[in-house]
Amino acid sequence: MTERAGRVGIGCDHAAVELKRALMPLIEELGGSLRDFGTDGPESCDYPDFAHAVAEAITAGQLDRGVLICGTGLGMSYAANRHAGVRAALCTDGFTARMARAHNDANVLCLGARVVGIGVAEDIVRAFFTTDFDGGRHARRVAKIEPGDKP
Ligand code: RB5
């Protein structure tokens, strides 16, 4: 059975406001209850502020998933992945997004607004929010990601 998107935090920097706004209705259509962490305008801002806010809410159990968008998605993924229990996947295609969920149990999707167009971004979001974690041998491997947390 496919999971619903759940409680989803979304954040972006100035490079990605338009793509964020364009993707929000789709995430809601896929069952996501959205909390928008900003930014909301074109003024230059710092992507780690938004990545840390969403990642902290996931770590605190206030959110199930996150979507973080900046120019490339790189900075957002670096910052989000510093948080224990956060597995942020930078995806540029639907296959990677499906694998990020099925094999890596990713809980944060990172996108590059200067890298993918709206059509590809929608494919990625659909794949991310409609693919379940496969578990089994992948659960063993995911458990080994956290340093010092080996089974
Ligand atoms: C902002 O110019 C840009 O550096 C940022 O959006 C992102 O691509 C960083 O990883």
Backbone and ligand atoms as CSV (ligand in chain L), in Angstrom:
chain,resi,resn,atom,element,x,y,z
A,1,MET,N,N,0.846,-1.200,0.000
A,1,MET,CA,C,0.000,0.000,0.000
A,1,MET,C,C,0.885,1.255,0.000
A,2,THR,N,N,0.506,2.233,-0.752
A,2,THR,CA,C,1.286,3.466,-0.805
A,2,THR,C,C,0.930,4.369,0.366
A,3,GLU,N,N,1.966,4.878,0.997
A,3,GLU,CA,C,1.747,5.796,2.118
A,3,GLU,C,C,1.189,7.115,1.614
A,4,ARG,N,N,0.442,7.810,2.469
A,4,ARG,CA,C,0.071,9.195,2.156
A,4,ARG,C,C,1.263,10.068,2.491
A,5,ALA,N,N,1.272,11.262,1.928
A,5,ALA,CA,C,2.447,12.118,2.107
A,5,ALA,C,C,2.649,12.547,3.559
A,6,GLY,N,N,1.581,12.653,4.336
A,6,GLY,CA,C,1.707,12.994,5.754
A,6,GLY,C,C,1.971,14.474,5.999
A,7,ARG,N,N,2.587,14.765,7.161
A,7,ARG,CA,C,2.896,16.158,7.526
A,7,ARG,C,C,4.206,16.544,6.834
A,8,VAL,N,N,4.093,17.506,5.937
A,8,VAL,CA,C,5.245,17.850,5.092
A,8,VAL,C,C,5.658,19.298,5.335
A,9,GLY,N,N,6.933,19.500,5.675
A,9,GLY,CA,C,7.483,20.848,5.776
A,9,GLY,C,C,8.168,21.197,4.471
A,10,ILE,N,N,7.919,22.400,3.989
A,10,ILE,CA,C,8.548,22.815,2.728
A,10,ILE,C,C,9.283,24.122,2.943
A,11,GLY,N,N,10.478,24.222,2.371
A,11,GLY,CA,C,11.260,25.441,2.515
A,11,GLY,C,C,12.099,25.678,1.275
A,12,CYS,N,N,12.440,26.920,1.040
A,12,CYS,CA,C,13.250,27.256,-0.137
A,12,CYS,C,C,14.023,28.536,0.139
A,13,ASP,N,N,14.969,28.826,-0.732
A,13,ASP,CA,C,15.609,30.145,-0.680
A,13,ASP,C,C,15.095,30.991,-1.840
A,14,HIS,N,N,15.713,32.160,-2.031
A,14,HIS,CA,C,15.239,33.123,-3.045
A,14,HIS,C,C,15.278,32.548,-4.460
A,15,ALA,N,N,16.119,31.523,-4.694
A,15,ALA,CA,C,16.259,30.958,-6.044
A,15,ALA,C,C,15.092,30.058,-6.416
A,16,ALA,N,N,14.241,29.736,-5.447
A,16,ALA,CA,C,13.296,28.642,-5.679
A,16,ALA,C,C,11.858,28.935,-5.252
A,17,VAL,N,N,11.553,30.201,-5.026
A,17,VAL,CA,C,10.197,30.543,-4.544
A,17,VAL,C,C,9.129,30.112,-5.554
A,18,GLU,N,N,9.414,30.373,-6.820
A,18,GLU,CA,C,8.419,30.060,-7.855
A,18,GLU,C,C,8.175,28.547,-7.951
A,19,LEU,N,N,9.249,27.778,-7.944
A,19,LEU,CA,C,9.081,26.308,-8.040
A,19,LEU,C,C,8.378,25.775,-6.790
A,20,LYS,N,N,8.739,26.307,-5.638
A,20,LYS,CA,C,8.065,25.864,-4.409
A,20,LYS,C,C,6.564,26.094,-4.525
A,21,ARG,N,N,6.182,27.291,-4.915
A,21,ARG,CA,C,4.743,27.617,-5.029
A,21,ARG,C,C,4.064,26.714,-6.046
A,22,ALA,N,N,4.757,26.405,-7.131
A,22,ALA,CA,C,4.161,25.576,-8.180
A,22,ALA,C,C,3.951,24.135,-7.708
A,23,LEU,N,N,4.806,23.664,-6.791
A,23,LEU,CA,C,4.724,22.261,-6.359
A,23,LEU,C,C,3.775,22.052,-5.179
A,24,MET,N,N,3.447,23.103,-4.474
A,24,MET,CA,C,2.638,22.926,-3.253
A,24,MET,C,C,1.270,22.281,-3.512
A,25,PRO,N,N,0.531,22.694,-4.547
A,25,PRO,CA,C,-0.772,22.038,-4.775
A,25,PRO,C,C,-0.635,20.547,-5.056
A,26,LEU,N,N,0.418,20.146,-5.762
A,26,LEU,CA,C,0.625,18.722,-6.057
A,26,LEU,C,C,0.893,17.936,-4.774
A,27,ILE,N,N,1.695,18.496,-3.891
A,27,ILE,CA,C,2.000,17.799,-2.641
A,27,ILE,C,C,0.718,17.636,-1.820
A,28,GLU,N,N,-0.131,18.654,-1.844
A,28,GLU,CA,C,-1.418,18.554,-1.133
A,28,GLU,C,C,-2.315,17.502,-1.783
A,29,GLU,N,N,-2.306,17.475,-3.106
A,29,GLU,CA,C,-3.088,16.471,-3.850
A,29,GLU,C,C,-2.634,15.049,-3.487
A,30,LEU,N,N,-1.354,14.903,-3.179
A,30,LEU,CA,C,-0.809,13.587,-2.831
A,30,LEU,C,C,-0.997,13.271,-1.341
A,31,GLY,N,N,-1.758,14.103,-0.665
A,31,GLY,CA,C,-2.096,13.816,0.729
A,31,GLY,C,C,-1.256,14.554,1.736
A,32,GLY,N,N,-0.428,15.461,1.284
A,32,GLY,CA,C,0.442,16.184,2.199
A,32,GLY,C,C,-0.273,17.298,2.927
A,33,SER,N,N,-0.066,17.336,4.240
A,33,SER,CA,C,-0.544,18.464,5.030
A,33,SER,C,C,0.664,19.393,5.168
A,34,LEU,N,N,0.619,20.519,4.452
A,34,LEU,CA,C,1.829,21.323,4.255
A,34,LEU,C,C,2.031,22.395,5.313
A,35,ARG,N,N,3.293,22.541,5.724
A,35,ARG,CA,C,3.692,23.682,6.554
A,35,ARG,C,C,4.826,24.374,5.801
A,36,ASP,N,N,4.587,25.633,5.433
A,36,ASP,CA,C,5.548,26.383,4.623
A,36,ASP,C,C,6.488,27.178,5.525
A,37,PHE,N,N,7.776,26.866,5.453
A,37,PHE,CA,C,8.777,27.523,6.290
A,37,PHE,C,C,9.407,28.745,5.604
A,38,GLY,N,N,8.910,29.121,4.415
A,38,GLY,CA,C,9.489,30.241,3.676
A,38,GLY,C,C,10.672,29.776,2.836
A,39,THR,N,N,11.355,30.676,2.221
A,39,THR,CA,C,11.157,32.092,2.116
A,39,THR,C,C,10.009,32.397,1.145
A,40,ASP,N,N,9.581,33.630,1.123
A,40,ASP,CA,C,8.388,33.950,0.335
A,40,ASP,C,C,8.627,34.944,-0.781
A,41,GLY,N,N,9.834,35.500,-0.855
A,41,GLY,CA,C,10.069,36.537,-1.861
A,41,GLY,C,C,11.450,36.430,-2.478
A,42,PRO,N,N,11.760,37.364,-3.377
A,42,PRO,CA,C,13.014,37.293,-4.133
A,42,PRO,C,C,14.241,37.833,-3.394
A,43,GLU,N,N,14.056,38.358,-2.174
A,43,GLU,CA,C,15.199,38.922,-1.458
A,43,GLU,C,C,16.205,37.812,-1.137
A,44,SER,N,N,17.458,38.119,-1.316
A,44,SER,CA,C,18.512,37.135,-1.069
A,44,SER,C,C,18.483,36.667,0.385
A,45,CYS,N,N,18.615,35.366,0.580
A,45,CYS,CA,C,18.572,34.796,1.939
A,45,CYS,C,C,19.486,33.571,1.975
A,46,ASP,N,N,19.581,32.946,3.130
A,46,ASP,CA,C,20.558,31.860,3.335
A,46,ASP,C,C,19.844,30.517,3.455
A,47,TYR,N,N,20.116,29.617,2.491
A,47,TYR,CA,C,19.409,28.326,2.457
A,47,TYR,C,C,19.534,27.492,3.744
A,48,PRO,N,N,20.672,27.548,4.493
A,48,PRO,CA,C,20.730,26.686,5.688
A,48,PRO,C,C,19.647,27.013,6.724
A,49,ASP,N,N,19.219,28.298,6.767
A,49,ASP,CA,C,18.193,28.677,7.751
A,49,ASP,C,C,16.923,27.854,7.555
A,50,PHE,N,N,16.574,27.618,6.308
A,50,PHE,CA,C,15.329,26.896,6.002
A,50,PHE,C,C,15.536,25.383,6.128
A,51,ALA,N,N,16.703,24.930,5.706
A,51,ALA,CA,C,17.001,23.497,5.814
A,51,ALA,C,C,17.017,23.065,7.276
A,52,HIS,N,N,17.670,23.857,8.129
A,52,HIS,CA,C,17.744,23.476,9.546
A,52,HIS,C,C,16.359,23.527,10.202
A,53,ALA,N,N,15.550,24.511,9.839
A,53,ALA,CA,C,14.208,24.624,10.441
A,53,ALA,C,C,13.357,23.399,10.104
A,54,VAL,N,N,13.388,22.976,8.849
A,54,VAL,CA,C,12.589,21.800,8.453
A,54,VAL,C,C,13.174,20.532,9.089
A,55,ALA,N,N,14.493,20.393,9.051
A,55,ALA,CA,C,15.126,19.193,9.612
A,55,ALA,C,C,14.875,19.089,11.119
A,56,GLU,N,N,14.935,20.212,11.811
A,56,GLU,CA,C,14.681,20.184,13.269
A,56,GLU,C,C,13.252,19.751,13.565
A,57,ALA,N,N,12.320,20.187,12.732
A,57,ALA,CA,C,10.917,19.797,12.950
A,57,ALA,C,C,10.728,18.299,12.692
A,58,ILE,N,N,11.482,17.735,11.789
A,58,ILE,CA,C,11.413,16.286,11.549
A,58,ILE,C,C,12.013,15.547,12.744
A,59,THR,N,N,13.167,15.981,13.176
A,59,THR,CA,C,13.830,15.350,14.324
A,59,THR,C,C,12.943,15.419,15.573
A,60,ALA,N,N,12.199,16.515,15.709
A,60,ALA,CA,C,11.316,16.697,16.871
A,60,ALA,C,C,10.005,15.914,16.727
A,61,GLY,N,N,9.805,15.258,15.607
A,61,GLY,CA,C,8.572,14.478,15.405
A,61,GLY,C,C,7.372,15.310,15.011
A,62,GLN,N,N,7.620,16.568,14.621
A,62,GLN,CA,C,6.499,17.441,14.231
A,62,GLN,C,C,6.140,17.303,12.760
A,63,LEU,N,N,7.047,16.724,11.987
A,63,LEU,CA,C,6.816,16.524,10.552
A,63,LEU,C,C,7.214,15.102,10.174
A,64,ASP,N,N,6.571,14.589,9.110
A,64,ASP,CA,C,6.960,13.270,8.588
A,64,ASP,C,C,7.993,13.392,7.477
A,65,ARG,N,N,7.850,14.411,6.643
A,65,ARG,CA,C,8.715,14.569,5.474
A,65,ARG,C,C,9.061,16.040,5.278
A,66,GLY,N,N,10.059,16.273,4.449
A,66,GLY,CA,C,10.413,17.634,4.085
A,66,GLY,C,C,10.696,17.751,2.604
A,67,VAL,N,N,10.483,18.941,2.079
A,67,VAL,CA,C,10.884,19.278,0.706
A,67,VAL,C,C,11.662,20.577,0.801
A,68,LEU,N,N,12.905,20.551,0.321
A,68,LEU,CA,C,13.785,21.720,0.415
A,68,LEU,C,C,14.316,22.048,-0.971
A,69,ILE,N,N,14.148,23.293,-1.371
A,69,ILE,CA,C,14.509,23.678,-2.733
A,69,ILE,C,C,15.394,24.922,-2.702
A,70,CYS,N,N,16.539,24.833,-3.367
A,70,CYS,CA,C,17.376,26.017,-3.579
A,70,CYS,C,C,17.801,26.009,-5.039
A,71,GLY,N,N,18.846,26.726,-5.387
A,71,GLY,CA,C,19.238,26.798,-6.796
A,71,GLY,C,C,19.613,25.436,-7.356
A,72,THR,N,N,20.478,24.735,-6.641
A,72,THR,CA,C,20.922,23.407,-7.077
A,72,THR,C,C,20.360,22.271,-6.236
A,73,GLY,N,N,19.871,22.572,-5.052
A,73,GLY,CA,C,19.464,21.542,-4.089
A,73,GLY,C,C,20.629,21.049,-3.245
A,74,LEU,N,N,21.836,21.421,-3.629
A,74,LEU,CA,C,23.023,20.907,-2.921
A,74,LEU,C,C,23.124,21.443,-1.498
A,75,GLY,N,N,23.096,22.774,-1.369
A,75,GLY,CA,C,23.250,23.366,-0.042
A,75,GLY,C,C,22.178,22.883,0.922
A,76,MET,N,N,20.961,22.796,0.426
A,76,MET,CA,C,19.862,22.307,1.275
A,76,MET,C,C,20.147,20.886,1.750
A,77,SER,N,N,20.651,20.037,0.853
A,77,SER,CA,C,20.895,18.646,1.239
A,77,SER,C,C,22.042,18.549,2.238
A,78,TYR,N,N,23.091,19.352,2.041
A,78,TYR,CA,C,24.204,19.313,2.999
A,78,TYR,C,C,23.708,19.666,4.404
A,79,ALA,N,N,22.939,20.756,4.488
A,79,ALA,CA,C,22.503,21.242,5.806
A,79,ALA,C,C,21.525,20.260,6.453
A,80,ALA,N,N,20.551,19.776,5.687
A,80,ALA,CA,C,19.536,18.874,6.265
A,80,ALA,C,C,20.170,17.572,6.744
A,81,ASN,N,N,21.173,17.093,5.998
A,81,ASN,CA,C,21.788,15.803,6.355
A,81,ASN,C,C,22.695,15.871,7.574
A,82,ARG,N,N,22.879,17.066,8.143
A,82,ARG,CA,C,23.639,17.162,9.396
A,82,ARG,C,C,22.798,16.754,10.594
A,83,HIS,N,N,21.485,16.550,10.395
A,83,HIS,CA,C,20.587,16.248,11.510
A,83,HIS,C,C,20.362,14.741,11.634
A,84,ALA,N,N,20.499,14.235,12.840
A,84,ALA,CA,C,20.304,12.804,13.084
A,84,ALA,C,C,18.912,12.379,12.629
A,85,GLY,N,N,18.855,11.279,11.928
A,85,GLY,CA,C,17.556,10.746,11.510
A,85,GLY,C,C,17.001,11.379,10.252
A,86,VAL,N,N,17.682,12.398,9.746
A,86,VAL,CA,C,17.229,13.016,8.491
A,86,VAL,C,C,18.038,12.410,7.346
A,87,ARG,N,N,17.315,11.925,6.341
A,87,ARG,CA,C,17.954,11.398,5.126
A,87,ARG,C,C,17.427,12.222,3.956
A,88,ALA,N,N,18.219,13.206,3.579
A,88,ALA,CA,C,17.805,14.143,2.538
A,88,ALA,C,C,18.399,13.711,1.202
A,89,ALA,N,N,17.538,13.545,0.209
A,89,ALA,CA,C,17.959,13.058,-1.107
A,89,ALA,C,C,17.810,14.160,-2.142
A,90,LEU,N,N,18.933,14.497,-2.768
A,90,LEU,CA,C,18.894,15.455,-3.881
A,90,LEU,C,C,18.564,14.670,-5.144
A,91,CYS,N,N,17.425,14.958,-5.727
A,91,CYS,CA,C,16.953,14.175,-6.878
A,91,CYS,C,C,16.805,15.049,-8.116
A,92,THR,N,N,17.270,14.512,-9.233
A,92,THR,CA,C,17.121,15.228,-10.505
A,92,THR,C,C,16.279,14.439,-11.503
A,93,ASP,N,N,15.737,13.313,-11.062
A,93,ASP,CA,C,14.881,12.503,-11.941
A,93,ASP,C,C,13.998,11.596,-11.087
A,94,GLY,N,N,12.937,11.094,-11.711
A,94,GLY,CA,C,11.968,10.280,-10.991
A,94,GLY,C,C,12.539,8.967,-10.493
A,95,PHE,N,N,13.422,8.356,-11.273
A,95,PHE,CA,C,14.009,7.068,-10.854
A,95,PHE,C,C,14.779,7.225,-9.545
A,96,THR,N,N,15.599,8.260,-9.475
A,96,THR,CA,C,16.374,8.488,-8.246
A,96,THR,C,C,15.446,8.741,-7.065
A,97,ALA,N,N,14.373,9.482,-7.301
A,97,ALA,CA,C,13.428,9.763,-6.217
A,97,ALA,C,C,12.763,8.469,-5.734
A,98,ARG,N,N,12.411,7.585,-6.679
A,98,ARG,CA,C,11.796,6.305,-6.301
A,98,ARG,C,C,12.765,5.465,-5.487
A,99,MET,N,N,14.009,5.428,-5.938
A,99,MET,CA,C,15.025,4.639,-5.218
A,99,MET,C,C,15.348,5.251,-3.857
A,100,ALA,N,N,15.325,6.582,-3.795
A,100,ALA,CA,C,15.603,7.262,-2.519
A,100,ALA,C,C,14.593,6.828,-1.462
A,101,ARG,N,N,13.358,6.597,-1.886
A,101,ARG,CA,C,12.335,6.128,-0.949
A,101,ARG,C,C,12.446,4.607,-0.744
A,102,ALA,N,N,12.485,3.851,-1.844
A,102,ALA,CA,C,12.415,2.386,-1.753
A,102,ALA,C,C,13.640,1.785,-1.075
A,103,HIS,N,N,14.815,2.309,-1.360
A,103,HIS,CA,C,16.044,1.704,-0.834
A,103,HIS,C,C,16.655,2.478,0.327
A,104,ASN,N,N,16.477,3.801,0.342
A,104,ASN,CA,C,17.165,4.621,1.356
A,104,ASN,C,C,16.231,5.221,2.392
A,105,ASP,N,N,14.939,4.996,2.248
A,105,ASP,CA,C,13.954,5.557,3.190
A,105,ASP,C,C,14.176,7.056,3.402
A,106,ALA,N,N,14.420,7.762,2.309
A,106,ALA,CA,C,14.650,9.212,2.406
A,106,ALA,C,C,13.407,9.885,2.983
A,107,ASN,N,N,13.633,10.845,3.877
A,107,ASN,CA,C,12.491,11.576,4.433
A,107,ASN,C,C,12.490,13.057,4.059
A,108,VAL,N,N,13.511,13.475,3.342
A,108,VAL,CA,C,13.532,14.844,2.823
A,108,VAL,C,C,13.920,14.795,1.343
A,109,LEU,N,N,13.153,15.495,0.540
A,109,LEU,CA,C,13.437,15.613,-0.888
A,109,LEU,C,C,14.055,16.982,-1.148
A,110,CYS,N,N,15.218,16.995,-1.790
A,110,CYS,CA,C,15.846,18.255,-2.177
A,110,CYS,C,C,15.807,18.394,-3.690
A,111,LEU,N,N,15.505,19.600,-4.124
A,111,LEU,CA,C,15.398,19.885,-5.560
A,111,LEU,C,C,16.205,21.128,-5.899
A,112,GLY,N,N,16.702,21.182,-7.116
A,112,GLY,CA,C,17.402,22.358,-7.615
A,112,GLY,C,C,16.525,23.093,-8.609
A,113,ALA,N,N,16.079,24.264,-8.232
A,113,ALA,CA,C,15.168,25.028,-9.098
A,113,ALA,C,C,15.857,25.526,-10.363
A,114,ARG,N,N,17.195,25.613,-10.320
A,114,ARG,CA,C,17.928,26.038,-11.508
A,114,ARG,C,C,18.397,24.832,-12.329
A,115,VAL,N,N,17.986,23.648,-11.894
A,115,VAL,CA,C,18.435,22.413,-12.542
A,115,VAL,C,C,17.279,21.716,-13.250
A,116,VAL,N,N,16.154,21.619,-12.574
A,116,VAL,CA,C,15.007,20.900,-13.161
A,116,VAL,C,C,13.871,21.871,-13.480
A,117,GLY,N,N,13.146,21.570,-14.542
A,117,GLY,CA,C,11.945,22.330,-14.875
A,117,GLY,C,C,10.749,21.779,-14.108
A,118,ILE,N,N,9.630,22.443,-14.273
A,118,ILE,CA,C,8.447,22.080,-13.502
A,118,ILE,C,C,7.978,20.652,-13.801
A,119,GLY,N,N,8.061,20.222,-15.062
A,119,GLY,CA,C,7.589,18.874,-15.416
A,119,GLY,C,C,8.392,17.797,-14.723
A,120,VAL,N,N,9.707,17.915,-14.768
A,120,VAL,CA,C,10.576,16.930,-14.112
A,120,VAL,C,C,10.395,17.016,-12.595
A,121,ALA,N,N,10.279,18.227,-12.085
A,121,ALA,CA,C,10.094,18.396,-10.639
A,121,ALA,C,C,8.795,17.707,-10.186
A,122,GLU,N,N,7.751,17.823,-10.972
A,122,GLU,CA,C,6.487,17.154,-10.612
A,122,GLU,C,C,6.640,15.636,-10.634
A,123,ASP,N,N,7.343,15.103,-11.626
A,123,ASP,CA,C,7.625,13.655,-11.681
A,123,ASP,C,C,8.342,13.201,-10.414
A,124,ILE,N,N,9.339,13.986,-10.027
A,124,ILE,CA,C,10.145,13.656,-8.848
A,124,ILE,C,C,9.269,13.650,-7.598
A,125,VAL,N,N,8.450,14.700,-7.460
A,125,VAL,CA,C,7.592,14.801,-6.268
A,125,VAL,C,C,6.609,13.631,-6.223
A,126,ARG,N,N,6.000,13.307,-7.359
A,126,ARG,CA,C,5.073,12.161,-7.403
A,126,ARG,C,C,5.771,10.875,-6.982
A,127,ALA,N,N,6.963,10.647,-7.540
A,127,ALA,CA,C,7.705,9.424,-7.218
A,127,ALA,C,C,8.045,9.394,-5.731
A,128,PHE,N,N,8.487,10.514,-5.204
A,128,PHE,CA,C,8.920,10.571,-3.803
A,128,PHE,C,C,7.763,10.288,-2.848
A,129,PHE,N,N,6.593,10.855,-3.163
A,129,PHE,CA,C,5.479,10.735,-2.219
A,129,PHE,C,C,4.567,9.534,-2.479
A,130,THR,N,N,4.858,8.741,-3.493
A,130,THR,CA,C,4.000,7.567,-3.741
A,130,THR,C,C,4.784,6.257,-3.660
A,131,THR,N,N,6.042,6.337,-3.257
A,131,THR,CA,C,6.856,5.118,-3.160
A,131,THR,C,C,7.129,4.795,-1.699
A,132,ASP,N,N,6.834,3.562,-1.327
A,132,ASP,CA,C,7.100,3.112,0.045
A,132,ASP,C,C,8.534,2.582,0.179
A,133,PHE,N,N,9.023,2.595,1.397
A,133,PHE,CA,C,10.319,1.985,1.717
A,133,PHE,C,C,10.189,0.468,1.586
A,134,ASP,N,N,11.143,-0.188,0.931
A,134,ASP,CA,C,11.093,-1.641,0.738
A,134,ASP,C,C,11.431,-2.422,2.004
A,135,GLY,N,N,12.143,-1.807,2.940
A,135,GLY,CA,C,12.511,-2.498,4.178
A,135,GLY,C,C,13.486,-3.643,3.904
A,136,GLY,N,N,13.409,-4.730,4.718
A,136,GLY,CA,C,14.273,-5.899,4.528
A,136,GLY,C,C,15.744,-5.534,4.602
A,137,ARG,N,N,16.533,-5.996,3.627
A,137,ARG,CA,C,17.981,-5.731,3.639
A,137,ARG,C,C,18.284,-4.238,3.609
A,138,HIS,N,N,17.354,-3.457,3.036
A,138,HIS,CA,C,17.574,-2.002,2.969
A,138,HIS,C,C,17.460,-1.370,4.360
A,139,ALA,N,N,16.615,-1.936,5.191
A,139,ALA,CA,C,16.475,-1.412,6.561
A,139,ALA,C,C,17.789,-1.601,7.323
A,140,ARG,N,N,18.435,-2.746,7.100
A,140,ARG,CA,C,19.734,-2.996,7.761
A,140,ARG,C,C,20.756,-1.943,7.321
A,141,ARG,N,N,20.763,-1.659,6.036
A,141,ARG,CA,C,21.744,-0.708,5.506
A,141,ARG,C,C,21.449,0.718,5.972
A,142,VAL,N,N,20.166,1.075,5.970
A,142,VAL,CA,C,19.791,2.424,6.421
A,142,VAL,C,C,20.171,2.600,7.891
A,143,ALA,N,N,20.011,1.526,8.678
A,143,ALA,CA,C,20.366,1.617,10.105
A,143,ALA,C,C,21.857,1.867,10.293
A,144,LYS,N,N,22.668,1.509,9.312
A,144,LYS,CA,C,24.122,1.713,9.416
A,144,LYS,C,C,24.562,3.112,8.992
A,145,ILE,N,N,23.612,3.922,8.521
A,145,ILE,CA,C,23.990,5.277,8.067
A,145,ILE,C,C,24.382,6.163,9.237
A,146,GLU,N,N,23.594,6.112,10.311
A,146,GLU,CA,C,23.867,6.982,11.462
A,146,GLU,C,C,25.178,6.547,12.113
A,147,PRO,N,N,26.157,7.448,12.265
A,147,PRO,CA,C,27.417,7.069,12.893
A,147,PRO,C,C,27.195,6.581,14.325
A,148,GLY,N,N,27.852,5.507,14.699
A,148,GLY,CA,C,27.740,5.010,16.065
A,148,GLY,C,C,26.426,4.326,16.356
A,149,ASP,N,N,25.625,4.084,15.339
A,149,ASP,CA,C,24.296,3.507,15.534
A,149,ASP,C,C,24.198,2.161,14.831
A,150,LYS,N,N,25.328,1.439,14.763
A,150,LYS,CA,C,25.351,0.185,13.999
A,150,LYS,C,C,24.653,-0.935,14.764
A,151,PRO,N,N,23.895,-1.779,14.054
A,151,PRO,CA,C,23.209,-2.879,14.725
A,151,PRO,C,C,24.188,-3.947,15.225
L,1,RB5,C1,C,21.965,30.859,-4.236
L,1,RB5,O1,O,22.558,31.673,-5.175
L,1,RB5,C2,C,22.478,29.425,-4.373
L,1,RB5,O2,O,23.798,29.346,-3.969
L,1,RB5,C3,C,21.596,28.461,-3.594
L,1,RB5,O3,O,20.295,28.587,-4.045
L,1,RB5,C4,C,21.936,26.991,-3.701
L,1,RB5,O4,O,22.080,26.600,-5.033
L,1,RB5,C5,C,23.008,26.489,-2.839
L,1,RB5,O5,O,23.307,25.287,-2.775
